[in-house]
Amino acid sequence: MANLTIAVDDDVLRRARIRALEQGTSVNAILRDYLVAFSAARELRARAIESLLNLAAQTESGGGTGHWSREELHER
């Protein structure tokens, strides 16, 4: 694990510490969780797009028209 140093206004850091304490966590944990989510966003978006394209390809090859029927849209 690497360390990170950032510059933040004293008042902003004070308010962030108070809010983190209210939530039972730390500023460090909040920033770490944010960076994990931020770094994964591109991968998640790419996987979602790939899934959507796969679904569209299956519909086009299976349905013949390339459009979902009313029944397909409401299928559970």
Secondary structure, DSSP 8 states (H G I E B T S, - for coil): ---------HHHHHHHHHHHHHTTS-HHHHHHHHHHHHHHHHHHHHHHHHHHHHHHHHHHHHHSSSS--HHHHT--
